[in-house]
Amino acid sequence: MTEQFYEAPTVEQVSELVAAKFGKAVQLKGSKPRRVYMSADKGVLFELATYIHDVLNFEQASSVCAVDYESHMTVVYHLSNYFNGMMIELTVDLANDDLTVASVASIWGGANWHERETYELFGIVFEGHPKLERLLTPADYQFFPFRRSYKLRRSD
Amino acid sequence: MSKMWVTMGPQHPFSHGLWTLKVQVDGEVIQDAEPVIGYLHRGWEKECESRTYPQIIPMADRLCYSASMTWSHLYCKVAEEAMGLEVPERAQYIRVIADEICRIQSHLMWLAAMGTDLGNLTIFLWALREREWFLDLNVKLCGQRLTTNFPRIGGVRNDMPYLFERDLMRVVDLFEKRLWDIIALTDDNAIFMSRMQGVGHVTRKEAANLGLTGPSMRGCGVNFDVRRDDPYMVYDELDWKWRSATTETPMDVTRSASRRCSRVAR
């Protein structure tokens, strides 16, 4: 690897390095002490995730989840670095007619089940996932229950 | 020898919950495993969609029956951050004390379960006996042993009752003495240690990559504690000592929790 490795990058370093490497494909949404918020285009997600893991040393995908805004869906990744307690909140917007995104399970093993759960609850397909099957709901379940369009009887 | 799949379960030995583990065996060596954890999803987030914010607090308690205060605290903190609310300092201290009480009794619950798993029912009984003191503190503080429904968005439900500090200090002092009895059963017990040490080894890198958290992650050598490295509430103002659990002595965790609780009280 020719790139310099950062064991415990600072908030400024993360923002600058990501902006320099990915340019307009990644929008930085702001930062707080030990927190960086960014939003990425779907196409660069896997490359960005690899960079964040390999170069910036964010070792853990603490959570992968999704939000249904009805107009679109957003996948949210929380990535942690345990050398300085920093966390990146990375969001990827998906259009309703194309709910696919690259899987990061090959980078962070912990993302494997998170992605399966997000798939079965929101119907978002993680491409390249080793085993994208339902985890917490029955295998023959027909619904994606966390979508806004799925109504509980009480809230009708 | 050809490999075959064997189903372990659905009854797990000493069932902490029902689940099935499908294992692929080559002779007597397990090559692969596929857990079937059951249909456990309660649709908590979906339930929350049709409720008001204060109605969610008692639901948050049910996320973990043992350390319920931590979960409702977490939920309240999320709501506070979203609203930009500042919690009064006294409420912050009360929350931290309540959290630490819950943490100790939750660790003791874990130790009791560990004891039964190893067939050592003395550990189980003693840990649960000590745990009752902390549950009594919960009752004094908020009238309920487990699902406490204590934090509120912007504060806590009530102030500490009369002489609560005294009761808390008594319990902590007594617990620190009794802890030596439990340590004699665990850290100083060759049978216990021989069954605990060198089993299920996970490297630091694997632990972080696979998403382990909490004491099990620190046990793998990750030097991180969110209360120390990313402090919330008043943890950064407190004088407390952090202990690494890397020494493979499970009691360290409980011990450090008790110390911390006493520091808070002072």
HADDOCK unambig.tbl for C-alpha pairs under 7 A between the chains (distance, minus, plus):
assign (segid A and resid 59 and name CA) (segid B and resid 208 and name CA) 5.69 0.50 0.50
assign (segid A and resid 59 and name CA) (segid B and resid 209 and name CA) 5.66 0.50 0.50
assign (segid A and resid 60 and name CA) (segid B and resid 208 and name CA) 5.25 0.50 0.50
assign (segid A and resid 60 and name CA) (segid B and resid 209 and name CA) 5.05 0.50 0.50
assign (segid A and resid 60 and name CA) (segid B and resid 211 and name CA) 5.91 0.50 0.50
assign (segid A and resid 61 and name CA) (segid B and resid 211 and name CA) 6.73 0.50 0.50
assign (segid A and resid 62 and name CA) (segid B and resid 211 and name CA) 6.29 0.50 0.50
assign (segid A and resid 82 and name CA) (segid B and resid 224 and name CA) 6.14 0.50 0.50
assign (segid A and resid 85 and name CA) (segid B and resid 229 and name CA) 5.83 0.50 0.50
assign (segid A and resid 85 and name CA) (segid B and resid 230 and name CA) 6.09 0.50 0.50
assign (segid A and resid 108 and name CA) (segid B and resid 209 and name CA) 5.27 0.50 0.50
assign (segid A and resid 108 and name CA) (segid B and resid 210 and name CA) 6.58 0.50 0.50
assign (segid A and resid 109 and name CA) (segid B and resid 209 and name CA) 5.62 0.50 0.50
assign (segid A and resid 109 and name CA) (segid B and resid 210 and name CA) 4.71 0.50 0.50
assign (segid A and resid 110 and name CA) (segid B and resid 209 and name CA) 6.04 0.50 0.50
assign (segid A and resid 110 and name CA) (segid B and resid 210 and name CA) 4.00 0.50 0.50
assign (segid A and resid 110 and name CA) (segid B and resid 211 and name CA) 4.69 0.50 0.50
assign (segid A and resid 136 and name CA) (segid B and resid 38 and name CA) 6.25 0.50 0.50
assign (segid A and resid 136 and name CA) (segid B and resid 39 and name CA) 4.74 0.50 0.50
assign (segid A and resid 136 and name CA) (segid B and resid 40 and name CA) 5.81 0.50 0.50
assign (segid A and resid 136 and name CA) (segid B and resid 41 and name CA) 5.68 0.50 0.50
assign (segid A and resid 137 and name CA) (segid B and resid 39 and name CA) 5.23 0.50 0.50
assign (segid A and resid 138 and name CA) (segid B and resid 39 and name CA) 6.69 0.50 0.50
assign (segid A and resid 146 and name CA) (segid B and resid 46 and name CA) 6.21 0.50 0.50
assign (segid A and resid 155 and name CA) (segid B and resid 50 and name CA) 6.25 0.50 0.50
